[in-house]
Amino acid sequence: MVLCGIDMIHKHDGLLKDARIGLVTAPTGVDKNMRPTYEILIERYNVTALFAPEHGIRGDAQAGDHISTYVDEETGLTVYSLFGENKIPSAEMMNQIDVLIFDMQDVGARYYTFLYAMTNCMQACAKYGKEMLVLDRPNPINGIDVEGVTLDENFKSGVGEYAIPVRYGLTIGEFALYINATRNIGCNLTVVPCEGWKRGMLFDETGLPWILPSPNLATPVSSTLNYIATCYFEGTNISEGRGTTIPFEVAGAPFIDAAQLESRLNALKLDGVHFRRCYFTPTFSKHKGQRCGGVQLHITDTEAYRPFEAGMHLFKEICNLAGDNLEFTYGGKHLVHLYGNEDILAPDFDPNKAIEQAFIDSQEFAKIKKPYHIYY
């Protein structure tokens, strides 16, 4: 079984035993015995504050819900919000600590907000002279494959701040090292590595329990891989499956002909995926209470599957159906922020050109990121 950074925390007693410690965490912050990281740290050290990212330290807040600062009933500690009015820790927050520890499971996608909770904390540590430890965890969709267009930083946002592809092929600890070095953040940073993780591993090969990193990533492989393919639909009126039991594994709307969409997509014969017509009724979010037609993305070969490619063709085939008076609407900043630039808004958007550009971008980033690899 793979061991995560928290399982090696004892190796850093020298730094931590006399320090006031802050912890950024979520339900995924557990050790090999599934004990919460906050419980372990409180037992060993002087923990003086907790910090909550999107979804909160208990994972009970939905996507986009603002988190308020409060006192945690279980620990008696103040939980400072990093997903409310202030996303970067303030001087008042940082005055409570000497060392900030970060322990959360990432999902390997540029638009997942935990990345920026971490880099914001790195900036605060650099500004206020604090040390930071990142307790590393595996990238659930492996550390080799890189996909998607690189973000144009003219369109940076809370779902993408740095010029990286959608699928960037780094653990969260490696990402911290990469950003700290390439953006000259100047954080006094230590990454506590995993043991036993290899770059080619998917999460189900690690032996680790899958604890939902957020409420809508239900499964360790199909949800996280398909998240690369379907999250773009957040910027449209197509449901990405929120309000169902398989969010990001389906896409649809009340006005979609599921059989026609299925036929168009499977005719493309994309590697590693089969599109099955499906019908679902979201219990919340877009099209709540309405019967939607669409497709479910079934992964048939995880090595061959390229979710970015699948997502671009899915988007375009829905656009093609829109030419037959489908009620599909999209546009605005959110779709651009997710995709990485404004090309996706073009009426003549060509998925093949997007895939070609993504291949170039991904090959370049694969070279750039290599010096920051901890694992092989």
N, C-alpha and C positions, 0 to 999 in steps of 0.2 A: 504494500500500500504506500502511496505517496504521503510524505509528511509535509505539512505546511510550515510557514514561518513561525507561527505561534508555538509549534511543537519544539522549537529550538530557542525559545525566549530565555531559558536559563543561561544560555551562553553569553547573555548581555547583562547579567546581574551587576557587573562593575559599573555600567553606565546608569542603570535604573534604580539601584537599591537606595540611593539617597536623594533621588529626584522626585519632583512633583510631576505627575504624569497625566497627560490628557490622552483620550482614546477616541478615534473616529472609527465607528463600527456599525454593524448591521447584523441581522440574524445569521448571516453566513460566517461571521467571526466566531469560529469554534475550533477546538483542538481535535486530535485524533479520537478522543473519547466523547466528542460532541459537547464538551463543557464550553460555555461561552467565554470568549476572550476576556470580557470585562470581569467575569468572576475570577478567572485565573490571575489577572493583573491585580485586582483588589486584594486577593489573598497574599500575593508576593510583594507588592509594592505600594507606594502612596499615590493612589489615583485620586486626582482632585477635580476632574471635569470629564464629561463625555460630550461628543460632538455628533450630531445627527445629519446624515446626507438625505437625498431624496428617498422617500418611503419610510424614513425614520429608523431608529435603532432597533425597533421591534418588527419592522417591515409591514406595518399595518396601514400605511398611507398609500393611496393610489397615485399613479403617475401624475406629476404636475402639482399635486397638493402641497401647499406651503406647510412647512414644519415650524412650530413655535418653540421658543425656549421655555423649558419647564424643569421641575424637579422630579427626577425619576423615583417612583415609589419604592422600587425594589432595592436600589442602592443608596438612595438619599442624595445622590449627586445631581448637580445642575447639568442638564442636557442643553447645550448651545446649538441652535439651528444653523446649518450650512445650506439650507434650502428654503430660505424665507427672504426677508428684506436684505440680509447681508449674507452673501455666499462666501466671502473671504473673512476668516476670523479677525476680529477686531483686537485692538490693544488691550481692552478690558478682558477679553477672553484669554488672550495669550499671557496676560499677567498672572493667571492662575496656575501656569505650568512651566516646567523646564524642558520637558521632552514630550513631543507629540507622536503617538503611535497610530498607525493606520492599518486596519485589518478588515478588509471586505473582499468578497469574491467579485471579480470583474467578469465580463462576458465576451470581451474581445472585439467589441464594435465601437467605432469612433463616436457614435451618437449616444453612448451610454454615459450618464452624467456622473457616475462614480469617479471616472477619470479626472474630471475637473474639480470635484470635491477635493481630490488628492492634490492636484497641482495648485489649487488655491491655498491649501494648507502649506504646501512647500513655499509659496511666496510669502505667507505670513511668518513662517519660521525664519526665512531669510531676513525679513524686515525687522523682526523683533529679537533676533539672536537666539533662537531656540533650536534644539536638535530634533530631528525627525527620523523615526524608524518606520519603514514599510515592511510589514510581515507578508511575504509573498505567498501567492496562491497560483495554481495552474491557470493558463488560458484554456477555457473549456472547449474552444474550437481549434486547438493546436497552435503551436508557435512557429509554424512554417509558412502556411498559406497566407498570402496577402492578396486582397481583392478590392476593387472599387476605385473610383476616381479620387484623386487627392483634393482635399478641401481647399478652395480658394479662400484665403483668410479675409478677403473683403466681405465674406459672408459668414464670418465666425459668429457663434452664438453659444448659448448654454448647452446645445447638443453637438458642439463641435468648435473647438477653439484653435486647433493646430493643423497645419498642412500635412495631414496623414491620410492614407486611404481608409475606406470604411472598415475593412478587416485588416488589422495592422500586424498581427503575428508576434506580439510581445506579451509576456506576463505583465501584471500591473507594476511589479517591482522593476522590471526592465524598462517599462514605459517611464517610470519615475526617473531612472538613470538617464534615459534618452532626453527627456525634457529638461532635466536639470543641467545637462551638459550643453545641449544645442540652443537652449534659450537663455543661457547664462543666468539662471535663477539664483544661484549661489546658496542654495539650501545645504546645511550641514546634514547630509543624508546618508543613512545606512539602510541597505536592503538586507533583510534576513531571508535567505533563500529557502526554497523547498528542497527536500531530499527525495530522490527517486523519480523525479519528473523528467521526461524526455520530450523534446520539441514536437515530435510527431503525435503525441498522445491527444486523443479526445478525452473528455471528462469521464466517460464511462469506462475508460481504461485505467483510471487512477486508483480505484478502490475506495474513493471518498464518497460520502453521502451527498446527494444533491439537495441542498437547501435553497429554496427559491431566493435568488438575489433581489428580485422584485416580484410583485404579485402576478405579473403577466408573462413570466418565463418559467413555465411549468416543468419542462423536461430538460435534461442536461445536454442532449445532442440536437434533437429535432427542433426544439424551441430556439436554441441559441444559434444554430446554423440558419434556420429560416428567418430569424430576426434580421439577418443581413439582407434577405430577399424582400421582406414584406413591411419593414418599418417605414419605408417611404410613404406607404398609404396613410400614415398619420397626417400627411399634408394634403389629403384628398377627401372626398366624401365616400370612399370605399372603406368598409370595415376591415381592420386588420385582425379581427377576432377578439378584441377586448369585449368582455361580457360573455365569453364562451369558456369552455374548459380547455381549449387549445389555442390561445391567442398566439398570433404570428405564424401559426401553421396553416391558417386559412385566410382567404381574402374574398370579399363578396359584398353585395348590396341588394336591396329589393328589386332593382331594375335590371339585374344581370341574368342573362340566359346561361345557366350553369353548363348545360350540355354543349352549347356552342363555344363557350370559353374553354371548356375541357378539350374539345376537338381541335381548336386552333392551337392550343399550347402543346398538346401531345404530338401534333403534326411536325413540330420543330425538332423532336427527338433529342432533347437536351440530355446530356449525360447525368446519370445519378439521381434523377428525379422523375416521378410520375405525378401528373396532375389529375386528381380525381374530382369529378363534380360532387358538390356537397351543398347542403342547405342547413342554415343555422339561424337562431333567433337570439340576438344579444340581450342580456339582462341589464346591461348598462352601456354607456358610451354610444357611439354612432349607431343609428337605426335600432335603438332600444325597443324591444317588443315587436319588431317587424321581421318577417321571414325573409332571409337573405339567400340568394343563390350565388354560388361562387365555386372555388376550387380549394381543395386541401393539397398541400405540397408534401408528398410522400417521398422520403429520401430512400433510394434503392441502393446507393453506393456512396458512402461518405467520402471516399477518396476521390471519386470522379466528380462529385457534385460541386458546382460552382454557384453558390446562392446569389451572388451579385448578378451574374448572367441571367439566372432564372427570374430574379426580380425585375430586371430591365425588360425582358420579354413579356412578363406578366403585365407590367405597366403599359407597354405598347399595345398588346392585344386588347386590353380594355379600352385604350384610346381608339383602336381600330373599330371596335364594336360601337364606340361613341359616334362614329360616322353614320351608324344606322339609328340615330336618334336616341341612343342611350343617354341617361341623365347624369353621366359622369362629369364631375367638376373638380378642378384642381387649380393650383396656383398659389401665389402669396409666398411669404417669406419662409414658412415652416418647411415646405417641400424643398425649397432651394437650400436651406440650412442642412437638411438631412442628406440631400444628394451631394452637395458640395459646390455647386455653381448653378447658373441660370440656364444652362443648356437643356435641362429637363423640361423647361417651360415652352420650348420651341414647338410650334404646331407640327413641324416635320421631324420631330425627335426620332432619331434612328438608334435603336438599341445596339445594333452591331457596331456603329461608330463609338458609342459609349463604352462598349466592351473592349474595343481596340484601344481607346484612350486609357481605360482602366488598366489594361495589361501593361502599357508603357509606364504608367504611374506606379503600378505595383512592383514592377521589376526594379525601378529606380529606388523605391523605398526599401525593398528587400535588401539592397546593398547598403543603404544609409543606416539601417537599424542593426546590422550585424555586429558592429563593435560593442553593442550594449547587451549582447546575449550573455546570459549567465549559464544557460543550459544547452546541451548539445544532443 
